[in-house]
């Protein structure tokens, strides 16, 4: 929609701590597919999705507001009508006055988080000269992107300084600056701004153009905690939590550590050593299991070759093809089995391994033959096995391929039919 109407008065600019308001509906747009309505009001406390931050939540006339969007300074509220698609025209009408209430707990957490971002980004900019080139804030995600690299030690030093700013309880001021003020000020901004510029100042730490609600003083941020970082587009992406969300994150992590301690029957401080020990044990057992699987495969192939009375080549290999269905094992056993087969057979060597797919039916419970998914590898050093791949694809819908002397893939088929088809090729 190109023309959305008159600009919406941003009541949250006047008071970020207000939670309820009355406003007049200036437009109603029904969404027939979702059974909701988009309301445009003459004023609102609902902060829209803007500046990398998720929108406010709450209610209008008791109905849930599930999204808030802004375009050309016109703010639209998506209201869940709780009715069939196409309904809602009797509930809201242009010119009517409605009562809105924002979810204060969600709003305040966003305010803590956003002010915390300004503190940290202001320090990064003043100390290292890097710009914040990306910001995303929602209830589960909070990241800041900087156009320069930061070491782990530098990040922790910045974290400590940010928390000292918080405990200093410095003032946070917001205002729309005049052209004269802007001309003599140096402030951060992620993008060029057309029209009025709203500034957010953290006393002595940061001055940045920003459209979002903020706390009145840094002490309300509570704390700043880094929870992760990674190299990103030549710079660094930092994940963090502040205030109540930092407490919630800490609670979740503590609960997880406590649960792991109970499961492993060790003290929390011994978890790392215990997990490392378990990892080593898992590696040892995996190695032993692979060794046993290989021993089983070698024994089976040796027994097959010993009982095979067909003619042999000059190098002692059986001058024939062989098909081997393997028992469930690690995927690497497929390669090992084919290599062992090629050491004893000069023809086409084919090995198949269960891929873990569940049976789709059994003769006992449904009258349908058991169907399995298997991975396969088919090779002959100096031969052409493409006819095998063609048969599997055309008859069983197998997926795979490779060079003419080596094909691999997967096939889902009734095992007996598959064995008979491969045996016919091997003969």
Long-range contacts (C-beta under 8 A, 24 or more apart in sequence): 1-71, 4-40, 4-71, 4-72, 4-74, 4-76, 5-40, 5-74, 6-42, 6-74, 7-72, 7-73, 7-74, 8-40, 8-41, 8-42, 8-43, 8-44, 8-70, 8-73, 8-74, 8-75, 9-42, 9-43, 9-44, 10-43, 10-44, 10-75, 11-43, 11-44, 11-45, 12-44, 12-45, 12-46, 12-47, 12-213, 13-174, 13-176, 13-198, 16-107, 16-111, 16-174, 16-213, 16-214, 16-215, 17-216, 18-45, 19-45, 19-101, 19-102, 19-104, 19-107, 20-45, 20-99, 20-100, 20-101, 20-102, 21-45, 21-99, 21-100, 22-97, 22-98, 22-99, 22-100, 23-97, 23-98, 23-100, 24-95, 24-96, 24-97, 24-98, 25-92, 25-93, 25-94, 25-95, 25-96, 25-97, 25-98, 26-94, 27-76, 27-94, 28-88, 28-89, 28-92, 28-93, 28-94, 29-76, 30-86, 30-87, 30-88, 30-89, 31-78, 31-85, 32-85, 32-86, 33-85, 34-85, 35-80, 35-81, 35-82, 35-83, 35-84, 35-85, 35-86, 35-87, 35-88, 36-66, 36-78, 36-79, 36-80, 36-81, 36-88, 37-78, 37-79, 37-81, 37-88, 37-91, 37-92, 38-76, 38-77, 38-78, 38-79, 39-76, 39-77, 39-79, 39-92, 39-98, 40-74, 40-75, 40-76, 40-77, 41-75, 41-77, 41-98, 41-100, 44-68, 44-75, 44-77, 44-100, 45-100, 45-102, 46-75, 46-77, 46-100, 46-102, 47-107, 47-110, 47-212, 47-213, 48-75, 48-76, 50-211, 50-212, 51-135, 51-210, 51-211, 51-212, 52-134, 52-135, 52-136, 52-137, 53-110, 53-114, 53-135, 53-137, 53-138, 53-212, 54-110, 54-137, 54-138, 54-139, 56-102, 56-103, 56-106, 56-107, 56-110, 57-102, 57-103, 57-106, 58-100, 58-101, 58-102, 58-103, 59-100, 59-101, 60-98, 60-99, 60-100, 61-91, 61-92, 61-98, 61-99, 63-91, 65-100, 105-244, 106-139, 107-213, 108-215, 108-244, 109-139, 109-243, 109-244, 109-245, 110-137, 110-212, 110-213, 111-212, 111-213, 111-214, 111-215, 111-220, 112-215, 112-220, 112-221, 112-222, 112-242, 112-243, 112-244, 112-245, 113-137, 113-142, 113-241, 113-242, 113-243, 113-245, 114-210, 114-212, 114-213, 114-214, 115-172, 115-200, 115-202, 115-214, 115-215, 115-218, 115-220, 115-221, 115-242, 116-162, 116-166, 116-221, 116-224, 116-240, 116-242, 116-243, 117-142, 117-144, 117-240, 118-172, 118-200, 118-202, 118-205, 118-206, 118-208, 118-210, 118-214, 119-162, 119-165, 119-166, 119-202, 119-205, 119-206, 119-218, 119-221, 119-224, 120-144, 120-158, 120-159, 120-162, 120-224, 120-238, 120-240, 121-146, 121-188, 121-206, 121-208, 122-188, 122-202, 122-205, 122-206, 122-207, 122-208, 123-158, 123-161, 123-162, 123-165, 123-205, 123-206, 124-150, 124-158, 125-188, 125-206, 126-205, 126-206, 127-158, 128-154, 130-235, 131-188, 131-190, 132-188, 132-190, 133-190, 133-235, 134-190, 134-237, 135-190, 141-239, 142-239, 142-240, 142-241, 142-242, 142-245, 143-237, 143-238, 143-239, 143-240, 144-237, 144-238, 144-240, 145-232, 145-233, 145-235, 145-236, 145-237, 145-238, 146-235, 146-236, 146-238, 147-233, 147-234, 147-235, 148-235, 148-236, 149-231, 149-234, 149-235, 149-236, 150-229, 150-236, 150-238, 152-229, 155-226, 155-229, 155-236, 155-238, 156-226, 159-224, 159-225, 159-226, 162-224, 163-223, 163-224, 165-202, 165-205, 165-218, 166-218, 166-219, 166-221, 166-222, 166-223, 166-224, 167-219, 168-218, 168-219, 169-217, 169-218, 169-219, 170-202, 170-203, 170-204, 170-205, 170-217, 170-218, 171-202, 171-203, 171-216, 171-217, 171-218, 172-200, 172-201, 172-202, 172-203, 172-214, 172-215, 172-216, 172-217, 172-218, 173-200, 173-201, 173-203, 174-198, 174-199, 174-200, 174-201, 174-210, 174-214, 175-199, 222-246, 222-247, 225-249, 225-250, 286-330, 289-329, 289-330, 290-330, 290-332, 290-333, 293-329, 293-330, 293-333, 294-333, 294-336, 296-327, 297-326, 297-333, 297-336, 297-337, 297-340, 298-340, 300-324, 301-337, 301-340, 301-341, 301-344, 302-344, 304-344, 305-344, 305-345, 313-346, 315-346, 317-343, 317-344, 317-345, 317-346, 318-344, 318-345, 318-346, 318-347, 319-346, 319-347, 320-345, 320-346, 320-347, 320-426, 321-345, 321-347, 321-348, 321-349, 321-350, 321-380, 321-425, 321-426, 321-427, 322-347, 322-348, 322-349, 322-350, 322-426, 323-350, 323-351, 323-352, 323-419, 323-422, 323-423, 323-426, 324-350, 324-351, 324-352, 325-351, 325-352, 325-374, 325-415, 325-419, 326-351, 326-352, 326-353, 326-354, 327-354, 328-353, 328-354, 328-356, 329-353, 331-375, 334-375, 334-376, 334-377, 335-377, 337-377, 338-377, 338-378, 338-379, 342-379, 342-380, 342-381, 347-380, 347-383, 347-426, 348-378, 348-379, 348-380, 348-383, 348-385, 348-388, 348-425, 348-426, 349-378, 349-379, 349-380, 350-376, 350-377, 350-378, 350-388, 350-422, 350-426, 351-376, 351-377, 352-376, 352-411, 352-418, 355-410, 357-412, 369-414, 369-416, 369-417, 370-414, 370-415, 371-412, 371-413, 371-414, 371-415, 372-412, 372-413, 372-414, 372-415, 373-410, 373-411, 373-412, 374-410, 374-411, 374-412, 374-413, 374-415, 374-418, 375-408, 375-409, 375-410, 376-400, 376-408, 376-409, 376-410, 376-411, 377-406, 377-407, 377-408, 378-406, 378-407, 378-408, 379-405, 379-406, 379-407, 380-405, 381-405, 387-425, 388-422, 388-425, 391-421, 391-425, 392-421, 395-421, 396-421
